[in-house]
C-alpha cells in the first residue's frame, strides 16, 4: 500500500497531527500504525491522566477546530501559585494580570482521545508495529509485524520516549533518569479550588495540584524510587496525611483520594529531529519532567510547526523538514533547559540552595519584566 505520510504512534501527538493533516492536506493518504487498538479502554496514551494545556495550546486546538468539542471537558486555570514548602518566597499569576480568560485548561486525556478517535478517518494499522524499514529514493518501505508492506513518502515518528522507530532510523537519544517517580491521582479537598493551580516544591520533589471539573483536583506527587512502593501501598488516610504534610492547609483537608498510578521520570532527548524523509516529534523527540507541565504543549507546537512547513506537493521534501527543524530548535532548547533546571534545582536538599530558591521566588514575584517573561513561556506564547 502506498501512503503519503505514515505516522508511527496513535497517541496524543500522532492523532492530533493526523487530524491537522486531514484538514490542511486532504489530498494526502495518511496512515497510523500503533501497537494498541484504538479502543479507548486500552489505548495507553489516552489513560486516566490529565494535561494542563497552556493558553497557547488552547489557541492551537482552536486553530485545528478541535477546541469546541474538547472545551466542555475542561477546567480553566485562573490562578497559579508556586512556592516551596515552608518557605517565604512565592510567585502568583492571575488571569487579570494578562487580560485573558484563563491561564490554561486542565483536560482529561481520555476526553481528547475520544474527540480525536471520533473525528479521524485515516488508515489505521493496529494493533501492529514496524518490524523493519528500508530507505527508498522517494521515501521508506515499511514492513509491519503483521507482514503487511507499506510505502510512505514521509515517516513521522511519534511513538513515545522509548521509540523503537527512532532506533530503526539510526537516531540516538540521551536518557537521563531523574531518580524520581510521579504518583498521580484525582483528589478532593475540603475547600473549593476556585480555579487555582499549585506547584509546591518539597524535600522529595515537586507536588502539583491542578483544578478539575466537579470540584476535583489532579495530584502529581514526585517521590524517590525507594519510596514508591510504600507510598502506593498507603491506606487513603495515611496518604492524605502525607499530602497534608507536604502541601499544607491552603485548601483545607484532603477529603478523598482516587486510584493512584505511578510513572518513572526521565529526561529523554533525541539527538536529531529528522532524517531523510522522516521526522521525530512529541515524546519520541523530548520527554520531560512534569514540573512545568510542558510535555504535550511542546509536542503540540511540534505538530503546528510541521503543518506550517510541509511542502504541499511532497510531504517528505528536504527543504520543508529542514525549515521545521530549525524553527523548533529554539523553543525546544529553552523549554527543556528551563524544565530540567527547575527539576534538579528544587530537588537538591541543601540549606544554601533552599534560602536562595526562596529568595529567588520572592524576588521574581516583584520583578514585573522577569515575571511576565516566565508567564509568557508558561502560557505558551513564546516560541
C-alpha positions in Angstrom: 0.0 0.0 0.0 1.3 3.5 -0.9 0.9 6.4 1.6 2.0 10.0 1.6 2.5 10.0 5.3 2.8 7.2 7.8 2.6 8.2 11.5 4.1 5.8 14.0 2.2 6.2 17.2 -1.5 6.9 17.6 -1.4 8.7 20.9 -2.0 12.4 21.6 0.6 13.9 19.3 0.3 11.4 16.5 -3.5 11.5 16.4 -3.5 15.4 16.6 -1.1 15.5 13.7 -3.3 13.1 11.6 -6.3 15.4 12.2 -4.3 18.5 11.3 -3.1 16.8 8.1 -6.7 15.8 7.2 -7.8 19.4 7.5 -4.9 21.0 5.6 -3.9 18.4 3.1 -7.0 16.4 2.4 -5.5 15.1 -0.9 -2.9 13.0 1.0 -3.2 9.4 2.1 -2.3 9.2 5.8 -1.9 6.1 7.9 -1.2 5.4 11.6 0.5 2.3 12.9 0.1 1.6 16.6 0.8 -1.4 18.9 -2.5 -0.9 20.7 -6.1 -1.0 19.5 -7.6 2.4 19.2 -10.3 1.4 21.7 -10.4 4.0 24.5 -10.1 1.3 27.2 -6.8 0.1 26.0 -5.0 2.9 24.2 -2.2 3.7 26.7 -1.8 7.3 25.6 -5.4 8.1 26.4 -5.3 6.9 30.0 -6.6 8.5 33.2 -4.1 11.3 33.4 -4.9 14.9 32.8 -2.9 17.5 30.9 -2.6 21.2 31.6 -3.0 23.0 28.3 -1.3 26.3 28.1 -3.3 29.3 26.7 -1.1 29.0 23.6 -2.1 25.3 23.2 -5.8 26.1 23.5 -5.3 28.6 20.7 -3.6 25.9 18.7 -6.5 23.5 19.2 -8.9 26.3 18.2 -6.8 26.7 15.0 -7.3 22.9 14.4 -11.0 23.2 15.1 -10.7 20.7 18.0 -11.2 23.0 20.9 -15.0 23.5 20.8 -15.5 19.7 21.4 -12.7 19.4 24.0 -13.7 22.5 25.9 -16.7 21.0 27.6 -14.4 18.7 29.5 -12.0 21.4 30.6 -11.5 23.3 33.8 -10.0 26.8 33.5 -6.8 27.7 35.4 -7.4 31.2 36.7 -4.6 31.5 39.2 -1.2 29.8 39.6 0.6 29.6 43.0 4.3 28.5 43.0 6.1 28.1 46.4 8.5 25.9 48.4 7.2 24.0 51.3 7.8 26.0 54.5 9.4 28.9 52.5 8.7 32.6 52.4 9.1 33.1 48.6 6.3 32.6 46.2 5.1 33.5 42.7 1.5 34.1 41.8 -0.1 34.6 38.4 -3.6 35.7 37.7 -5.8 36.0 34.6 -6.4 39.7 35.3 -2.6 40.3 35.1 -2.6 39.2 31.4 -6.1 40.1 30.2 -7.0 36.5 29.4 -10.0 34.4 30.5 -7.8 31.5 31.6 -4.0 30.9 32.1 -4.6 27.4 30.8 -7.1 24.5 30.8 -7.0 21.1 32.6 -8.3 18.4 30.4 -8.7 14.6 31.0 -6.6 12.8 28.4 -9.4 10.4 27.6 -11.6 13.3 26.6 -9.2 14.5 23.9 -8.7 10.9 22.9 -12.4 10.3 22.3 -12.7 13.5 20.3 -9.8 12.5 18.1 -11.0 8.9 17.7 -14.5 10.0 16.6 -13.1 12.5 14.1 -10.2 10.7 12.5 -10.9 8.9 9.2 -7.5 7.8 8.1 -6.0 4.3 7.6 -5.2 2.5 10.8 -2.8 -0.4 11.2 -3.4 -1.6 14.7 -2.6 -3.5 16.8 0.6 -3.6 14.8 4.2 -2.3 14.8 7.1 -1.7 12.5 9.3 -4.7 12.1 11.7 -3.2 9.6 12.1 -0.3 7.3 14.4 0.5 4.3 15.2 3.8 2.7 14.0 4.2 -0.9 14.6 7.0 -3.3 11.3 8.7 -2.6 10.6 7.5 1.0 10.6 4.3 3.0 9.4 0.8 2.5 8.0 -0.3 5.9 7.3 -3.9 6.9 4.8 -4.4 9.7 4.9 -7.2 12.2 1.7 -8.5 10.7 3.6 -8.9 7.4 2.0 -6.1 5.5 4.3 -3.9 3.5 3.7 -0.1 3.1 5.5 2.6 1.2 5.5 6.2 2.6 6.9 9.5 1.3 7.3 10.8 4.9 7.7 8.8 8.1 6.6 10.5 11.3 8.0 9.1 14.5 5.6 9.8 17.4 5.8 6.5 19.4 7.0 7.8 22.7 10.2 8.2 24.7 11.3 4.6 24.2 10.7 4.8 20.4 11.8 1.7 18.5 11.2 3.5 15.2 13.7 6.2 16.2 16.3 3.5 16.7 15.5 1.9 13.4 16.3 5.2 11.7 19.6 5.2 13.5 18.8 8.3 15.5 20.3 8.2 19.0 18.7 9.7 22.1 20.0 10.5 25.6 18.1 9.1 28.6 18.8 10.7 32.0 16.7 9.4 34.9 15.6 11.9 37.5 15.6 9.3 40.3 12.0 10.3 40.9 8.7 8.8 40.0 5.4 10.7 39.7 2.4 9.4 41.6 -0.8 10.6 40.0 -4.3 10.6 41.4 -7.6 12.6 41.4 -8.4 14.0 44.8 -11.0 16.2 46.6 -10.3 18.9 49.1 -12.4 20.5 51.9 -12.3 23.9 50.3 -13.2 24.6 46.6 -10.2 25.1 44.3 -11.7 28.2 42.6 -9.5 27.7 39.6 -6.2 27.7 41.4 -3.3 25.5 40.3 -0.5 24.9 42.8 3.1 23.9 42.4 4.8 23.1 45.7 8.5 22.2 46.0 9.1 19.7 48.8 12.1 17.8 50.1 11.3 14.7 48.0 10.4 16.6 44.8 7.6 18.7 43.4 3.9 18.4 44.2 1.4 19.8 41.8 -2.4 20.2 42.2 -4.4 21.1 39.1 -8.1 22.1 39.2 -10.6 19.8 37.5 -14.3 19.8 36.9 -16.7 18.5 39.6 -14.7 20.1 42.3 -11.8 17.6 41.9 -8.1 18.3 41.6 -5.4 16.3 39.9 -2.4 15.4 42.0 1.1 14.9 40.7 3.4 13.9 43.6 7.1 13.2 42.9 8.8 10.7 45.2 12.1 9.0 45.3 12.3 5.5 43.8 12.8 3.9 47.2 9.6 5.4 48.5 7.3 4.4 45.6 6.0 1.0 46.8 5.4 2.2 50.3 3.6 5.4 49.1 1.4 3.5 46.7 0.5 1.0 49.4 -0.5 3.6 52.0 -4.1 3.5 53.2 -6.0 6.5 51.9 -6.0 8.2 55.4 -2.2 7.9 55.7 -1.7 9.1 52.1 -3.9 12.1 52.9 -1.8 12.9 55.9 1.4 12.7 53.7 -0.2 15.2 51.3 -1.2 17.5 54.1 2.3 17.5 55.5 3.8 18.3 52.1 1.2 20.8 50.8 -0.3 22.4 53.9 -3.8 23.5 54.7 -4.5 26.2 52.0 -7.3 24.0 50.6 -8.3 22.5 54.0 -8.3 18.8 54.5 -7.8 16.2 51.7 -11.2 14.5 51.8 -11.0 11.9 49.1 -8.2 10.1 47.2 -8.8 8.3 43.9 -6.8 5.4 42.4 -3.1 6.1 42.4 -0.8 5.4 39.4 3.0 5.7 39.1 5.3 6.8 36.3 9.2 6.9 36.5 10.6 10.2 35.3 13.3 10.7 32.7 14.7 13.4 30.5 14.9 11.9 27.0 16.3 14.0 24.2 16.6 12.8 20.6 20.0 13.7 19.0 18.2 14.8 15.9 14.6 15.8 15.0 14.8 14.4 11.5 16.4 12.0 9.0 15.9 11.9 5.2 12.1 11.9 4.7 11.5 11.3 8.4 10.8 13.5 11.4 10.8 12.8 15.2 8.4 14.7 17.4 6.5 14.6 20.7 7.8 12.4 23.5 9.9 10.5 20.9 11.9 13.7 20.5 11.7 15.1 24.0 10.3 13.5 27.2 10.3 16.0 30.1 9.9 16.2 33.8 6.3 17.2 34.6 7.4 20.1 36.9 6.3 22.8 34.4 3.6 20.8 32.6 5.1 21.4 29.2 5.1 17.8 27.7 2.1 17.8 25.4 2.2 21.6 25.0 5.7 21.2 23.5 4.5 18.3 21.3 1.6 20.3 20.0 3.9 23.1 19.0 5.9 20.4 17.1 2.7 19.5 15.3 1.6 23.0 14.5 5.0 24.0 13.1 5.2 20.8 11.0 1.8 21.6 9.4 3.0 25.1 8.5 6.3 23.8 6.9 5.3 20.7 4.9 5.6 21.0 1.1 2.1 20.6 -0.2 3.4 18.8 -3.3 5.8 16.4 -1.5 5.5 15.9 2.3 9.0 14.4 2.6 10.7 17.3 0.7 14.0 18.2 2.4 13.5 22.0 2.5 10.3 21.9 4.4 11.6 19.4 7.0 14.8 21.4 7.5 12.9 24.6 7.9 10.7 22.9 10.5 13.7 21.5 12.5 15.3 25.0 12.5 12.2 26.6 13.8 11.7 24.1 16.6 15.3 24.1 18.0 15.0 27.4 19.9 11.7 26.6 21.6 12.9 23.1 22.5 16.2 24.3 23.8 14.7 26.9 26.1 11.8 24.7 27.4 14.0 21.6 28.0 16.7 23.6 29.7 14.3 25.5 32.0 12.3 22.4 32.9 15.5 20.4 33.6 17.0 23.2 35.7 13.8 23.5 37.8 13.6 19.7 38.3 17.1 19.5 39.6 17.4 22.8 41.4 14.3 22.1 43.6 15.4 18.5 44.3 18.8 19.3 45.9 18.2 19.5 49.7 20.9 21.9 50.6 20.3 24.8 53.1 22.1 27.3 50.9 20.0 26.4 47.9 16.8 26.4 50.0 17.5 30.0 51.0 18.5 31.0 47.5 15.4 29.4 45.9 13.1 31.2 48.3 14.8 34.5 47.8 14.6 33.9 44.0 10.9 33.1 44.1 10.2 36.2 46.3 12.3 38.4 44.0 10.7 37.1 40.9 7.2 37.9 42.1 8.2 41.6 42.5 10.1 41.9 39.2 7.3 42.5 36.6 9.5 42.1 33.5 11.0 38.8 34.6 7.7 37.5 36.0 5.9 38.4 32.7 8.6 36.6 30.7 8.1 33.5 32.8 4.3 33.8 32.4 4.6 34.2 28.7 6.6 31.0 28.4 4.2 29.1 30.7 1.2 30.4 28.6 2.9 29.0 25.5 3.1 32.3 23.7 6.9 32.4 23.4 8.3 30.2 20.6 
